[in-house]
Each structure stands twice: as structure tokens, then as C-alpha cells.
Amino acid sequence: LYNAELTCTGEYQEVPEIPVTEISVEASEAADKIRSLSGRNRVVVTGNCDYEIISQIGNALKENQFAQILLDLSGTEGLTWFLQNAFAYNNSLVEITLPDSVIDFGWGAFVQCRQLKTVHSLGSVSKLKEHTFECCENLQSVTIPSTVETIESWSFHFCGLKQILIPASVTDIWFSAFQGCYNLMDIQVSSENTSYSAEGGILYNYDKTVLHSWPSANGDV
């Protein structure tokens, strides 16, 4: 369950890079394989996958705190959703790629993934729920899918992002979505978005009559 008493600062800390070993594994065997790994590994998962397997993989990531895992789930089949906190509270996940088949996941899915640096794909979800990336202090790059319509409060609370692009599909960004992102300098908005706009890295409503979010590292309001 979500832990309200998180210990995080939102300050980026460099994750040391070491040579990567690429490993392919069936979804049903992925958790056991991850538990056995050390060093930096790109784990390419294939085959049938569901929320229970994702929960097992999440637990394996928590148990193996000494590896660096670049997890690629894009080649799996059948995964449409997974539970809250599925990948939360681990120090081993460095990168994540979800398959396009994912249309939903619970809130706090990646809370306090302290080494998570890059999110290549979040599937085809329609919303980023509360606390999705909270306390992901090393998070540097997130590709928000063009299917996302809502970004809920604290989705990026205390994460290490320096910039972010809001796609055209987003119509509702809850206040506090980027609270505590002390390194955030630049919020960009797709020119095709009809709900929001940005100027000088600052997020406004579409016609710039309401200031929505002023990035913490963009200077004083």
C-alpha cells in the first residue's frame, strides 16, 4: 500500500553507469531471473503476461537491491492493467518500457523507485494517477503517451525531472502534479493541445489567463 511517510528530496543523484548485459526471458520466468541478477542488465520480457506476473516482477525488483534493471515489457502479450504500487519502493529499476496493450495501472505504480531514470513507454493509459512517480529522484525522461487525458495530483511529486512535454491529448492537469520537482525548469505543451499552453517553460491554461504551474528551477514567481 502507499506509504504517506516517504523520505525523498526530489534532488537528482547520478546513477553510475556500468556495462549492460542483455537477457531475454519468458514472462512466467522473469521474476526468478531478476532475483538472480547482478550488475546492469537489460531484461527483455516476452510471452503472455498479466497483473499477477507484474506483481511478481515488482516483488523481485524490491528483493534484488544490488542490480540495475532496464526492463522491457514491450514484447509481452495480454497485459492490460496492473495493481497500485506494482513497481514501488525498489532501488534496482533504472528504465521501464510498457507494452501498448496497457490501458490502466493503479496509483503509486512507481513510487520511490530511486534509480529509475528513463520511462520509454507507459502503454496506452488515459491517466497518470496520483503518486505515479513520487520520489523518483533520479527520473530524467518520461514519454507521456498521446492517450493520456488526465495527470492527477502528485504524479511527479519530488521527482528529478528537468523538463517535460505535455501532449495534445491532455485536458486535465490537477494542481500539485509537479509539486516538489526542484530540478524542473521547463514545461512544454504540444502546439495541438487546446486546454493548456506554455511560455518560458511555465504552464498556463490555453489562453494564458491562469498560471497553472511554475517550475521550481525556473526562478522566482
Order of alpha helices (4+ residues) and beta strands (2+ residues): beta-alpha-beta-alpha-beta-beta-beta-beta-beta-beta-beta-beta-beta-beta-beta-beta-beta-beta
